[in-house]
Amino acid sequence: MRGQMGSIESKDLDSSFAPAMPRLTIALEERDHLALKLLALRDGKRLNEVVDDAVKQYLEAVGAYSLCIADSDKIKQASDAS
């Protein structure tokens, strides 16, 4: 199985990636993964930059940056009551 996994070359590693940043592993459909890779290539960005930009844009659009712990407690209480 070792050959199927592929290898990571030094050019694939993002040297600007801060070690202290949390990491996230996600599963994507092959079509979405390919689209992200092509978008990154087209824009001259690394894949993680494209994903980070998309996540930030989504979080801003839905107002997630203004949420706080108290808000999540209210949401949980409302869902428990129903």
C-alpha positions as CSV (number, residue, x, y, z in Angstrom):
1,M,0.0,0.0,0.0
2,R,3.0,2.3,0.4
3,G,3.2,3.1,-3.3
4,Q,-0.5,4.0,-3.4
5,M,-0.2,6.7,-0.8
6,G,2.3,8.8,-2.8
7,S,5.0,10.9,-1.2
8,I,5.2,14.4,-0.1
9,E,8.0,16.4,-1.6
10,S,9.6,19.5,0.0
11,K,8.0,21.7,-2.7
12,D,4.5,20.5,-1.5
13,L,5.2,21.7,2.1
14,D,4.1,25.3,2.9
15,S,7.1,27.0,4.6
16,S,4.8,29.8,5.6
17,F,2.6,27.4,7.6
18,A,3.0,28.3,11.2
19,P,3.5,25.2,13.4
20,A,1.3,26.6,16.1
21,M,-1.8,26.8,13.8
22,P,-4.4,24.1,14.4
23,R,-4.6,21.5,11.6
24,L,-7.7,20.1,10.1
25,T,-8.2,17.0,8.0
26,I,-11.3,17.0,5.8
27,A,-12.7,14.6,3.2
28,L,-13.7,16.0,-0.1
29,E,-15.3,14.6,-3.2
30,E,-12.7,14.0,-5.9
31,R,-14.3,16.6,-8.1
32,D,-14.1,19.3,-5.4
33,H,-10.5,18.4,-4.6
34,L,-9.5,18.7,-8.2
35,A,-11.4,22.0,-8.6
36,L,-9.5,23.4,-5.5
37,K,-6.2,22.2,-6.9
38,L,-6.9,23.8,-10.3
39,L,-8.0,27.0,-8.7
40,A,-4.8,27.2,-6.6
41,L,-2.7,26.5,-9.7
42,R,-4.5,29.1,-11.7
43,D,-4.2,31.7,-9.0
44,G,-0.6,30.8,-8.1
45,K,-1.5,29.9,-4.5
46,R,-1.0,26.9,-2.4
47,L,-4.0,24.7,-1.8
48,N,-4.2,25.5,1.9
49,E,-4.3,29.2,1.0
50,V,-7.3,28.7,-1.3
51,V,-9.1,26.7,1.4
52,D,-8.3,29.2,4.1
53,D,-9.6,32.1,2.0
54,A,-12.8,30.2,1.3
55,V,-13.3,29.3,5.0
56,K,-12.7,32.9,6.0
57,Q,-15.1,34.2,3.3
58,Y,-17.8,31.8,4.5
59,L,-17.3,32.6,8.2
60,E,-17.6,36.3,7.4
61,A,-20.7,35.9,5.3
62,V,-22.6,34.0,8.0
63,G,-21.5,36.2,10.8
64,A,-19.5,33.5,12.6
65,Y,-16.8,36.0,13.8
66,S,-19.3,37.8,15.9
67,L,-20.5,34.6,17.7
68,C,-19.4,33.8,21.2
69,I,-19.7,31.0,23.7
70,A,-22.9,32.5,25.2
71,D,-24.6,32.3,21.8
72,S,-23.8,28.6,21.4
73,D,-25.3,27.9,24.9
74,K,-28.6,29.7,23.9
75,I,-28.7,27.7,20.6
76,K,-28.2,24.4,22.5
77,Q,-30.9,25.3,25.1
78,A,-33.4,26.2,22.4
79,S,-32.7,22.9,20.6
80,D,-33.0,20.9,23.8
81,A,-36.4,22.6,24.6
82,S,-37.9,21.5,21.3
